[in-house]
Amino acid sequence: MRINTFFYTIGEGFRNLTRNKWYTLASIATITACLFLLGMFYSIVANFQNMVRTAEQGVSVTVFFNKGIGEEQILAIQSNIEKRTEVSKVVYISAEDAWNGFKDQYLGEYADGFTENPLADSSNLQIYMKDVSMQTQLVTYLNSIDGVRRVRSSEITALTLSGMNKLIAYVSVGIIVVLLFVSVFLISNTVTIGISVRKSEIEIAKYIGATDFFVRAPFVIEGILIGIIGSIIPLAIIYELYIRVVSYISEHYSILNNLLVFLSVKRIFENLMPLSLAIGVGIGFFGSAFTVKKHLKV
């Protein structure tokens, strides 16, 4: 494609935006609204998933051993457990550590009356997982190890957290699909109206030898521009709104700061920005390209 044709195509794409102002504004407003809802939903879901992951990191499986088992054997078992893909960290707690923690928390000065460690056989391994949904297979493996007396785990907690993750994923996909269809429909209508308004002009251009690409390209550029504009506006709004909301909650509800650990705006936008721009440009491109191919029969 020649340079002058390229710039002509770009210019026509920009001019198309002003030829159908109200429909263009309607499409931009619809994409803005859709991506705003998507961005807000993503911000909430990302923070919620972060809180769930934080909760998962605190869920552990505890392994207790048979009486008389040596520390070397326990450490060897720990080494094998750490090699498993579902395990993120294994903490060894000796009988002495267990007793010291117990007496500091519950006995205080009354612990001086004990001359021997009453928890002499309480050495254990606390195992933290990368994904709590893998807890069942991990527990099965742990119960098969020689020397293991008991494995303590919370199946209800694992199922709850795993179910929440799946629910979030399904809802996210459903909402995104609906928003995409609505946006594509609006851009498709805008391009269709633009073609109808300029049908005589397009016919003349075709008669004097204009190629299909030359005629179609401005409409595709128009759709892409609508998608870009409709992406930038909600990103700017969400950026400012997110900072204000997080700041407000942190200042006025400080008691929840340990429970509600929000992601930074940078963490949110390093995924949200490319996602929104990609969706906006993609909707604009495919929505206009398919519409032009369907309706531009001149």
C-alpha positions in Angstrom: 0.0 0.0 0.0 1.3 3.4 -1.0 2.0 6.1 1.7 -0.6 8.5 0.3 -3.2 5.7 0.3 -2.3 4.8 3.9 -2.7 8.4 5.2 -5.9 8.8 3.1 -7.3 5.6 4.8 -6.4 6.9 8.3 -7.9 10.3 7.5 -11.1 8.8 6.3 -11.3 6.7 9.4 -11.1 9.8 11.6 -13.6 11.7 9.4 -16.1 8.8 9.6 -16.2 9.4 13.4 -17.7 12.9 12.8 -20.1 11.9 9.9 -22.3 9.8 12.3 -21.7 11.7 15.5 -24.6 10.4 17.5 -24.0 6.8 16.6 -20.3 7.1 17.1 -20.9 8.7 20.6 -23.4 5.9 21.3 -20.8 3.2 20.4 -18.0 4.9 22.4 -20.4 5.3 25.4 -21.4 1.7 25.2 -17.8 0.4 25.0 -16.9 2.8 27.8 -19.7 1.6 30.0 -18.9 -2.1 29.2 -15.2 -1.7 29.8 -15.8 0.4 32.9 -18.0 -2.4 34.4 -15.3 -4.9 33.3 -12.6 -2.9 34.9 -14.5 -2.5 38.1 -15.4 -6.1 38.1 -11.7 -7.1 37.4 -10.5 -4.8 40.3 -12.9 -6.4 42.7 -12.2 -10.0 41.5 -8.4 -9.4 41.5 -8.5 -8.2 45.1 -10.8 -10.9 46.2 -8.6 -13.6 44.6 -5.6 -12.0 46.3 -7.4 -12.3 49.7 -8.4 -15.9 48.9 -4.7 -16.7 48.0 -3.6 -15.1 51.2 -6.1 -17.3 53.1 -4.8 -20.3 51.2 -1.3 -19.6 52.2 -2.3 -19.8 55.8 -3.9 -23.3 55.4 -1.6 -26.1 56.3 -1.6 -29.8 56.7 0.1 -31.1 59.9 1.8 -34.4 60.0 2.5 -36.2 63.3 4.8 -39.1 63.7 5.0 -42.4 65.6 6.5 -42.5 69.0 10.3 -42.9 69.1 10.9 -41.7 65.5 14.2 -39.9 65.1 14.8 -36.3 64.0 17.0 -37.5 61.0 14.1 -39.6 59.7 11.7 -36.7 60.0 14.0 -34.4 58.1 14.4 -37.1 55.4 10.6 -37.2 55.1 10.5 -33.4 55.0 13.0 -33.4 52.1 10.8 -35.8 50.1 7.6 -33.8 50.8 9.2 -30.6 49.6 9.9 -32.1 46.2 6.1 -32.5 45.5 4.6 -30.1 43.0 1.6 -29.2 45.2 3.8 -28.1 48.2 5.1 -24.6 48.6 6.7 -24.8 52.0 7.3 -27.3 54.8 8.1 -26.2 58.4 9.6 -28.6 60.9 8.5 -28.1 64.5 10.5 -30.1 67.0 9.1 -31.3 70.3 11.1 -28.6 72.1 9.7 -25.9 69.8 6.2 -27.2 70.3 6.5 -27.2 74.1 8.1 -23.8 74.2 5.3 -22.4 72.1 2.6 -24.1 74.2 3.9 -23.0 77.6 4.5 -19.4 76.4 1.0 -19.1 75.2 -1.0 -21.0 77.8 1.1 -21.6 81.0 3.4 -18.7 81.5 5.2 -18.8 84.9 3.3 -22.1 85.8 5.5 -23.9 83.2 8.4 -23.9 85.7 6.8 -26.9 87.5 7.5 -29.2 84.6 10.9 -30.9 84.7 10.3 -32.9 81.5 8.8 -32.1 78.2 5.2 -33.4 78.2 5.1 -33.0 74.4 8.2 -35.2 73.8 6.5 -37.0 70.9 4.8 -34.0 69.3 7.4 -33.3 66.6 5.5 -32.5 63.4 5.7 -31.0 59.9 3.5 -28.2 58.9 2.9 -28.3 55.1 1.7 -25.3 53.1 0.3 -25.8 49.6 0.4 -23.9 46.4 -3.2 -24.7 45.7 -5.6 -26.0 48.4 -7.6 -28.0 45.8 -4.6 -30.4 45.8 -5.0 -31.1 49.5 -6.8 -34.5 49.1 -4.0 -36.1 47.0 -1.4 -34.7 49.3 -3.1 -36.1 52.4 -3.4 -39.5 50.6 0.4 -39.5 50.0 1.2 -38.4 53.5 -0.9 -41.2 55.0 1.1 -43.7 53.0 4.5 -42.7 54.5 6.0 -45.1 57.0 6.3 -43.5 60.5 3.4 -41.2 60.1 0.9 -41.5 62.9 -1.7 -38.9 62.0 -2.4 -36.3 59.3 -4.5 -33.3 60.4 -6.2 -31.3 57.6 -9.2 -29.1 57.1 -11.2 -30.5 54.2 -14.0 -28.0 54.7 -11.7 -25.0 54.4 -10.0 -26.5 51.3 -13.3 -27.2 49.6 -14.6 -23.7 50.4 -11.6 -21.8 49.1 -11.4 -24.0 46.0 -15.1 -23.5 45.3 -14.8 -19.8 45.7 -11.9 -19.7 43.1 -14.0 -21.7 40.6 -17.1 -19.5 41.1 -15.1 -16.4 40.6 -13.6 -17.8 37.4 -17.0 -18.8 35.9 -18.7 -15.6 36.8 -15.8 -13.6 35.3 -16.0 -15.4 32.0 -19.8 -15.1 31.8 -19.7 -11.3 32.4 -16.9 -10.7 29.9 -18.7 -12.7 27.2 -21.9 -10.7 27.6 -20.1 -7.3 27.6 -18.2 -8.3 24.4 -21.4 -9.2 22.6 -23.1 -6.0 23.5 -20.1 -3.9 22.4 -19.7 -5.7 19.1 -23.4 -5.3 18.4 -23.2 -1.5 18.9 -20.1 -1.0 16.7 -21.7 -3.2 14.1 -24.8 -0.9 14.0 -22.6 2.2 13.8 -20.6 0.9 10.8 -23.8 -0.3 9.1 -25.4 3.1 9.3 -22.2 4.7 8.0 -22.2 2.4 5.0 -25.9 3.3 4.3 -25.2 7.0 4.5 -22.3 6.8 2.1 -23.6 4.1 -0.2 -23.7 6.4 -3.3 -20.2 7.7 -2.7 -18.9 4.2 -2.3 -20.6 3.1 -5.5 -18.9 5.9 -7.5 -15.6 4.9 -5.9 -16.1 1.3 -7.0 -17.0 2.3 -10.5 -13.8 4.3 -11.0 -11.7 1.3 -9.9 -11.4 1.6 -6.1 -10.4 -1.8 -4.6 -12.4 -3.5 -1.9 -9.6 -2.8 0.6 -9.6 0.9 -0.3 -13.3 1.2 0.4 -13.4 -1.0 3.5 -10.3 0.1 5.3 -11.7 3.5 6.5 -14.6 1.7 8.2 -12.3 -0.7 9.9 -10.1 2.2 11.1 -13.3 3.9 12.4 -14.1 0.8 14.4 -10.6 0.6 15.9 -10.7 4.3 16.8 -14.0 3.8 18.6 -12.5 0.9 20.5 -9.4 2.8 21.5 -11.4 5.9 22.7 -13.8 3.6 24.5 -10.9 1.9 26.3 -9.0 4.9 27.4 -11.9 6.8 29.0 -12.9 4.0 31.5 -9.2 3.3 32.3 -8.7 6.9 33.4 -11.9 6.9 35.5 -11.1 3.5 37.2 -7.5 4.7 37.9 -8.7 7.7 39.8 -11.6 6.0 41.4 -9.6 3.0 42.6 -7.0 5.2 44.3 -9.7 7.2 46.1 -11.7 4.2 47.2 -8.7 2.3 48.6 -7.5 5.4 50.3 -10.9 6.1 51.8 -11.3 2.5 53.2 -7.8 2.5 54.6 -8.3 5.8 56.4 -11.9 5.3 57.7 -11.9 1.6 58.3 -8.4 1.0 59.6 -9.7 -1.9 61.7 -10.1 -3.9 58.5 -6.6 -3.2 57.2 -5.3 -6.6 58.3 -8.3 -8.4 56.7 -8.7 -6.3 53.5 -5.2 -6.2 51.9 -5.8 -4.4 48.6 -3.5 -4.7 45.6 -1.7 -1.6 44.5 -3.1 0.4 41.6 0.1 -0.5 39.7 -0.6 -4.3 40.1 -4.2 -3.8 39.0 -3.3 -1.8 35.9 -0.4 -3.9 34.7 -3.0 -6.4 33.7 -6.1 -4.3 33.3 -4.6 -1.7 30.9 -3.4 -4.2 28.2 -6.6 -6.3 28.7 -8.9 -3.3 28.2 -7.0 -1.9 25.2 -6.9 -5.4 23.6 -10.6 -5.9 24.1 -11.5 -2.4 22.9 -9.3 -2.6 19.8 -10.4 -6.2 19.1 -14.1 -5.3 19.4 -13.6 -2.3 17.1 -11.7 -4.3 14.5 -13.7 -7.4 14.3 -17.0 -5.7 14.8 -16.4 -3.3 11.9 -14.6 -5.8 9.7 -17.4 -8.4 9.8 -20.0 -5.7 9.3 -18.2 -4.2 6.3 -17.8 -7.7 4.7 -21.5 -8.4 5.3 -23.1 -5.1 4.1 -20.6 -3.6 1.7 -22.1 -5.2 -1.5 -21.9 -2.4 -4.0 
